[in-house]
Amino acid sequence: MDLADSARRRRLLQGGLVAGMTAGCAAARAAPAMAVEAKSTGADFKKTFLRQAVLLPASPRRIYEILLDARQFAAVTGAPAQIDPRPGGAFSLFGGLIAGRNVELAPYRFITQAWRTTAEWGPGVYSLVRFGFAPKGAATLVTLDHTGFQEGDFGHLNAGWPLRYWDPLRAYLKP
């Protein structure tokens, strides 16, 4: 995806698709203390997209369901979560630090979300997150494409996905 496509997506997401969502997503509870990942500098400062792939010891169905079920997601992360698992449904994760909407859902194949960090991004600023699920024997290859975020955010987002999602999921799914 080129930068023009990324900018177009961001403008689309900032428009009517996610209007009014923050009112329904704000969490009243305080989030547990979390480590802060470093912002980008140098060559990584200009990056506005990232891709990660991780093999998790569960079926695509199981991982899809965890990511869209508030109770399971909270059990994995240890932080409050609210998730409406329908297309267009709002979510608030980590006690309201992350918020967004489910844009497109293909059960057990992919999840696409308008996604934002509420503490650092201004109102109406969203990125696009897509989780893809491919079965690999008894495991699943999860591919994450996170696009359209602001310059300078690559470093902490790139570090945050393993810290907040992949490592807790691996620990939770351990037999």
Beta strands, then each sheet from edge to edge (+ up, - down):
strand 1: 49-56
strand 2: 82-83
strand 3: 90-93
strand 4: 98-106
strand 5: 110-117
strand 6: 127-136
strand 7: 139-147
sheet 1: 1+ 7- 6+ 5- 4+ 3- 2+
end
